[in-house]
Amino acid sequence: MNQKALGMIETYGLVAAIEAADVALKTAAVELINYEIVKSGRIMIAIYGEVAAVQASVTAGAAAAAKINTVFSAHVIPRPLADPRLLIKHRDTEEGPLNPGDGSPDSGGNGPGPVSPEEYTEKEGINEGINNEALEEEGPGNIQSRAPENLGNSGMTVSDEQAQLPPGLEHLKSMSVEELRRLARRTEGIAIKGRQISRANKEKLIAEIVRAKKN
């Protein structure tokens, strides 16, 4: 008898959730049993299948979603005691899309309500610079994205350092993310390299460039 597992990936934003689900389903023979808008733009997808298949799917799906947006958590529960369909509402693929009027399936009415733009943009204290490289370092059973680290020993965060740009570097704020990435690759002594530069957001790039210039 094949052992089953429940896998969950929680992302920020719909596009990242869709990417995670698409890659997870393409990676192994698993079933997408539910997706749910948790709150403030967080979306959780749940997949079900054999243990090895779910582990591989969650690892691949979380890594793919991290390239687009923040992945809050990814976890696999092998051999759950109860049928996950009893723990998580099973969403039939033939049920149709969510009704934009009330956030529920066409006939169910029990789905989550729509998310307003104010709720979607609320970060709840979570910095956009969460380091998603933790996804590559953690095992497939429990992949957790890490909180942003303070810069240096001064206790200043990325936002603090960006807000206090030294004279001559104020123009960094007006540069696009792509321009900042190109500048970061040309900056000597910068602490981030390669993929770290490609995945860093605007605040992180400005902070690292400023630190390198100061040194």
N, C-alpha and C positions, 0 to 999 in steps of 0.2 A: 504493500500500500504506500503510495507516494505521500510524503509529508507536505502539508501546505503552509503558507506563510502569508502574512499581511504586510504590505509595504506602504509607507506614507511619505509624501514629499510636500512641504509647505513652502510656498514661494511668495514673493511680493509682486503682484501684477499678473494680469491675465495672460499676456504673451509668454512670460516665463513658465507659467503653469501648463500652457498648451505645448510648449517645447518639451517640457519634462515628460508629459504624458505621451507625446509622439515618439520620443526617443526610447522611453521605457517599453512601450508596446512593440517597437521595432527590434529591441534588443533580445527579447526572449518571449516565450509563449506564456504571457500573463494576461489577466483580464482587468480592465479598468472598471471598478465597481462603484466608484463615487467621485464626485468633485464637489467642493463646498466653499463658498465665500465665507471665511471665518469672520473677519472684521478689518476695517481700515485698509482694504486692498490686499489682504492676505488670502491666498487661495490654497486649499489643501486637496490633493488628489490621492486616492487610495487604489492600490492594485492588489490582485490576489492571484496566487498560483503556487507552483512548487517552490520550495525554499531556495534552491540554487538560482532558479529563474528570477524570482522576486529580488534576491540580493543583487544580481547582475543588473536587473532593470532599474532598481532604485539608484544604484551607483552611477549608471550611465545617464539616467534622467536628471539627477541632481547636478551632475557635472555640466550637462548641456544647459540647464536653466541658469546656472551660475554665470555663464557667459553673457546672459541677457540682463539679469537683475539679481536681487538678493535672494538667497535661499536661506530661510530661517532654520529649517531642520529637515532631516531625512532619516527615517528609521524603519527597521524591519523587525517584525514580531514573528519569529518562527513557531510553528505549531501552536497557534492560539487555542485556548481552551474552548472558546465558543466559536460558532460560525461567524465570521466577520460581518456577514449580511444581517446578523441579529444586532451587532454592535453599531454598524454604520448603515444608514439607509441606502439600500441598493438602488442605483439609478439606472433604469432600463434604457438602453441605447435607442429604443423605438419610442421613448417617451416624448421626444421632441425637445427643442431648445427651451430655455427658460423664458417665461413671459416677462417682457421688460416692464409691464405695468405693475406687477406685484411681486416679482422675483421668484415666482413659483412655476413648476411645470404647468403645461396647458390645462390639466385637469386636477392636479394634486393639491396645489395651494399651500403646501407645507414647506416649500423651499425658502431659503434666506431672502430677505428683502433686498432691493437695489442699494448700491453703495453710492452715496453722494460724492461730488468732486472734493468737498471739504474732508470727508472721511477718508477718501482714497489717498489724498496728499498728506494726511497726518502720519507722522513717523513714529509717534509714541516714544520719543527719546532714543530711537535706534538710528545711529549714524549711517549714512549711505555708504560709508567707507568700510563696511564690514568685510573682513578678509575672507573671500570665498575660496581661497586656496586651501582652507582646511578640508574642503571636500576631497582633495586629492590625497591628503595625509591620513584621514580617518579611514577605518575599515568600513566595509559595506553594511555592517550591521547597525551602525549608529553614526551618521555623518552630521556633525553640528557645525554651523558657521560660527566664527568667533567674534566677540565684540571688538570694536576698534581699540587699538592700543594708544596710550599717550605717546607723544613725540618727545624723545630725549628724557632728561631728568627734570625739566622745568614744569611738568604737569600740564602743559598746554596741549589742547586737542588740535585736530586738523583745522576746525573752524576758527579757533583762537588765533592760530598762527597765520591763517589766511587774512583775518581781519586786521592784523598788525603788519602789513607788508612794509618792508624797509623802503626808503626813498629810492627811486629808480626802477622799482619792480611793480609799481601799481598797475602797469599795463597788463600784467598777467591776468587780472580779473576779466578783462575784455576779450581775452583769447578763447577760442573754441577748445573743446577737449582734444580734438585731433591735432591742433596746433601745439597745445601743451605737451602732448605725447611726443611729437617730433622734437620739441625743444628739450624735453627730458632726456631723450636718447642722445642728444648732443652735449648735454651738461656733464662736465667732469665731476667726479666725486659724489654723484647722486646715489642714494642708498638702495633704490629699487632698480631692477633690471628686467629685460625681456618681457615675459608674460605679466609680471607685476605691473609694468608700465601700461601694457595693453588693457589690463583689467581695472586699473585705478580710475577713480572718478575725478572730477575737476578739482575738488577741494584737496584730495590727496596729492594730486600732481603739483598743485601750486605750493603746498606745504613742503614737499620734498625738494622742489627746485629752489625754494627760498633757503632751506637748510643747507643745500649744497653750495649756494652762492655765499652764504655766511661763512662757510668753512674755507 
